[in-house]
Amino acid sequence: MSFFQSLQNLFASRKRVIGATDLRRALTHDEFTFYYQPEWDLKTGQVTGLEALIRWESPNGIIPPNDFIPVLEETGLINSFTPFLFNQTLHDLRELYAVGFEDLFMSVNLSVVQLQDPVLLETIENSLNQYSILPEKLECEVTESRSFSTDGLEMETLQKLRKMGIKVSIDDFGTGHASLNYVKNLNTHKLKIDREFVKDLFDKPANQTIMRMIIELGHSLGLIVLAEGIETPEQEKWLKDNGCDYAQGFLLSRPLPLPMLISFLRANAVKFGLSPKND
């Protein structure tokens, strides 16, 4: 190993240590918060559910999840974070129900590390019971970018989630390690097509071919197909014309904190097929 590589490893190690220290403080000082991005039905325009997206409101500003989730996973702190994840998101879903948005579901992201946690199922069940949320109103997204064995602990946990009535989806489909065998064994109900295919939909014709293949694959397996990163009406129209079921992206809404989300949904309730309660 060269001297330069040794320095790089040293700096990376120090960065991880500092990051872990900061994250421990953040967990104890309630510096994490959730923003919510709607999903909508391409045929009807109805908003059907929300994806919970974590943000770290650090003393130095808002830090995106890609900068700290890997550190949470590497240090094992992600499992200390899990109870907060489900308590907060299901609390917020209950708040949405209280103002009349009772048909919405909540989607949360789970890492492979969390799926290995022996108390994960108990944690989820406790949160569902605490906020009186039906299991079918919760969806757990598993990213495709990290593979795991189809006969290991992670798959066993996902199968138990399905038996509980909780939906399971594959996030960022098309960019990672998933195979047909992986999708079949996961017994998922939804594929979420990665935004990279949508972004270059009209600049790279091959992306249109790939998108059609994924949509056809999903439907042949009886799955719902959702496309992420929809930013233009042209993208929305192409997806609708080619049979994609649901969409998510800035065209409808950026991720919003709960108070702003409630105001946004109320202001567009008729358009989104929702029935909020009057104040």
C-alpha positions in Angstrom: 0.0 0.0 0.0 1.4 3.4 -1.0 1.9 6.3 1.4 -0.9 8.2 -0.4 -3.3 5.3 0.1 -2.4 5.1 3.7 -3.2 8.7 4.2 -6.5 8.3 2.4 -7.5 5.4 4.7 -6.5 7.3 7.8 -8.6 10.3 6.8 -11.5 8.0 5.9 -11.3 6.3 9.3 -11.2 9.6 11.1 -14.2 10.8 9.1 -16.2 7.7 10.1 -15.3 8.1 13.8 -16.3 11.8 13.8 -19.4 10.9 11.8 -20.4 8.3 14.4 -19.9 10.7 17.3 -22.0 13.3 15.6 -24.7 10.8 14.8 -24.8 9.6 18.4 -25.3 13.2 19.5 -28.0 13.7 16.8 -29.9 10.7 18.0 -30.0 12.0 21.6 -30.7 15.6 20.6 -33.6 14.8 18.2 -31.9 16.3 15.2 -33.5 13.9 12.8 -36.8 14.7 11.1 -38.9 13.3 8.3 -40.1 14.9 5.0 -42.8 13.2 3.0 -43.2 12.8 -0.7 -46.5 11.7 -2.2 -47.0 8.9 -4.7 -49.8 9.2 -7.2 -51.9 6.9 -9.4 -51.1 7.7 -13.1 -54.6 6.7 -14.3 -56.6 8.6 -11.8 -54.3 11.3 -10.4 -55.1 10.2 -6.9 -52.5 10.5 -4.2 -52.4 7.1 -2.6 -49.4 7.1 -0.2 -46.3 8.8 1.1 -42.6 7.9 1.3 -40.8 9.0 4.5 -37.5 10.6 3.7 -35.1 11.2 6.6 -33.3 14.5 7.0 -30.6 15.4 9.6 -31.0 19.0 10.8 -27.5 19.4 12.2 -26.1 22.5 13.8 -24.3 23.0 10.5 -27.5 22.8 8.3 -29.6 20.1 6.8 -27.6 17.0 5.8 -29.0 14.6 3.1 -29.4 10.9 3.9 -26.7 9.7 1.5 -24.2 11.5 3.6 -25.1 9.8 6.9 -27.1 6.6 6.3 -23.9 4.7 5.3 -22.2 5.7 8.6 -25.3 4.6 10.5 -25.0 1.3 8.8 -21.3 0.9 9.2 -21.3 1.7 12.9 -24.5 -0.3 13.8 -26.2 2.8 14.9 -28.9 2.2 12.4 -30.6 -0.3 14.7 -30.7 2.4 17.5 -32.4 4.6 14.9 -35.1 2.1 14.0 -37.6 2.7 16.9 -37.5 6.4 16.1 -38.1 5.7 12.4 -41.3 3.8 13.0 -42.6 5.7 16.0 -42.3 9.1 14.2 -43.6 8.1 10.8 -46.6 6.2 12.1 -47.3 9.0 14.6 -47.3 11.4 11.6 -49.6 9.0 9.6 -52.0 9.1 12.5 -51.9 12.9 12.4 -52.8 12.7 8.7 -55.7 10.4 9.5 -56.9 12.8 12.2 -57.4 15.5 9.6 -59.2 13.2 7.2 -56.5 11.6 5.0 -57.4 8.1 6.1 -56.8 6.3 2.8 -53.0 7.1 2.7 -50.3 4.5 3.4 -46.8 5.2 4.8 -43.7 3.8 3.1 -40.4 3.6 4.9 -36.9 2.5 3.8 -35.1 -0.4 5.4 -31.5 -1.3 5.0 -30.0 -4.8 5.0 -28.5 -4.1 8.4 -31.9 -3.3 9.8 -33.3 -6.5 8.4 -30.7 -8.4 10.4 -31.9 -6.9 13.7 -33.6 -9.6 15.8 -36.0 -7.1 17.4 -37.1 -5.4 14.2 -40.4 -7.2 13.9 -41.2 -6.5 17.6 -40.3 -2.8 17.1 -42.6 -2.4 14.1 -45.5 -4.3 15.8 -45.2 -2.1 18.9 -45.3 1.1 16.8 -48.3 -0.2 14.8 -50.2 -1.0 18.0 -49.2 2.3 19.7 -50.7 4.4 16.9 -53.5 2.0 15.9 -52.3 1.7 12.3 -53.3 -1.3 10.3 -50.3 -3.4 9.0 -51.5 -3.0 5.4 -51.1 0.8 5.7 -47.3 0.3 6.1 -44.9 -0.4 3.3 -41.3 -1.3 3.8 -38.9 -0.4 0.9 -35.8 -2.4 0.4 -33.1 -0.9 -1.8 -31.8 -3.1 -4.6 -28.3 -1.7 -4.4 -27.2 -4.1 -1.7 -27.8 -7.7 -2.3 -28.5 -10.4 0.3 -29.0 -14.1 0.3 -32.5 -15.3 -0.8 -32.3 -17.9 2.0 -30.8 -15.9 4.8 -32.0 -13.9 7.8 -33.0 -10.9 5.7 -35.3 -12.8 3.5 -36.8 -14.6 6.5 -37.5 -11.2 8.1 -39.1 -9.8 4.9 -41.3 -12.9 4.6 -42.5 -12.4 8.2 -43.3 -8.8 7.4 -45.5 -10.0 4.6 -47.2 -12.5 6.9 -48.0 -9.6 9.3 -49.8 -7.9 6.4 -47.1 -5.3 5.8 -46.3 -4.6 2.1 -42.8 -4.9 0.8 -41.4 -3.1 -2.3 -38.1 -3.0 -4.1 -36.6 0.5 -4.4 -34.3 1.8 -7.2 -35.1 -1.3 -9.3 -32.8 -1.7 -12.3 -29.6 -0.3 -10.8 -28.4 -3.0 -8.3 -28.1 -6.7 -7.7 -31.7 -8.0 -8.0 -32.5 -10.9 -10.2 -35.7 -12.6 -11.2 -35.1 -15.1 -8.5 -34.6 -12.3 -6.0 -37.9 -10.6 -6.9 -39.8 -13.9 -6.8 -38.5 -14.9 -3.4 -39.0 -11.5 -1.9 -42.8 -11.8 -2.6 -42.9 -8.1 -3.1 -46.0 -6.1 -4.2 -44.2 -3.2 -5.9 -41.2 -2.3 -8.1 -39.9 1.3 -7.9 -38.0 2.1 -11.1 -34.9 4.2 -10.4 -35.0 7.9 -11.3 -31.9 7.6 -13.5 -34.0 5.8 -16.2 -36.7 8.6 -16.0 -34.2 11.5 -16.1 -32.8 10.5 -19.5 -36.0 9.0 -20.8 -36.0 11.1 -24.0 -32.2 11.7 -24.4 -31.3 8.0 -24.2 -33.8 5.8 -26.2 -32.4 2.7 -24.6 -33.9 3.9 -21.3 -37.4 3.7 -22.9 -36.7 0.1 -23.9 -35.5 -0.7 -20.4 -38.5 1.0 -18.8 -41.0 -0.9 -21.0 -39.2 -4.2 -20.1 -39.4 -3.4 -16.3 -43.1 -2.5 -16.6 -43.8 -5.7 -18.5 -41.8 -7.7 -16.0 -43.6 -6.2 -13.0 -47.0 -6.8 -14.5 -46.2 -10.4 -15.5 -45.4 -11.1 -11.9 -48.6 -9.4 -10.7 -46.7 -6.4 -9.2 -47.4 -2.7 -9.1 -44.8 -0.6 -11.0 -43.9 2.9 -9.9 -41.5 5.3 -11.5 -39.4 7.7 -9.4 -38.1 11.1 -10.3 -41.0 12.4 -12.5 -40.3 16.1 -13.2 -42.2 16.9 -16.4 -45.6 16.4 -17.9 -44.0 14.7 -20.9 -42.4 12.0 -18.7 -45.7 11.5 -16.9 -47.6 11.1 -20.2 -45.0 8.6 -21.6 -45.2 6.5 -18.4 -49.0 6.5 -18.4 -49.1 5.6 -22.1 -46.7 2.7 -21.5 -48.7 1.2 -18.7 -46.7 2.4 -15.6 -49.1 2.3 -12.6 -47.8 5.0 -10.2 -45.4 7.9 -10.1 -43.4 9.9 -7.6 -41.4 13.1 -8.2 -41.1 16.9 -8.2 -43.8 17.2 -10.9 -46.3 16.7 -8.1 -44.4 17.7 -5.0 -41.0 17.9 -3.4 -40.6 16.1 -0.1 -42.4 18.2 2.6 -42.4 18.4 6.4 -45.7 17.3 7.9 -47.3 20.7 8.5 -46.5 21.8 4.9 -47.7 18.4 3.6 -51.0 18.7 5.3 -51.5 22.2 3.8 -50.5 21.0 0.4 -52.9 18.0 0.4 -55.7 20.2 1.7 -55.2 22.8 -1.0 -55.3 20.1 -3.7 -57.7 17.7 -2.1 -60.1 17.5 -5.0 -57.4 17.1 -7.6 -55.8 14.4 -5.6 -59.0 12.5 -4.8 -58.8 13.1 -1.0 -61.4 14.1 1.5 -59.9 16.1 4.4 -61.9 17.1 7.4 -63.0 20.7 7.9 -61.4 22.7 10.7 
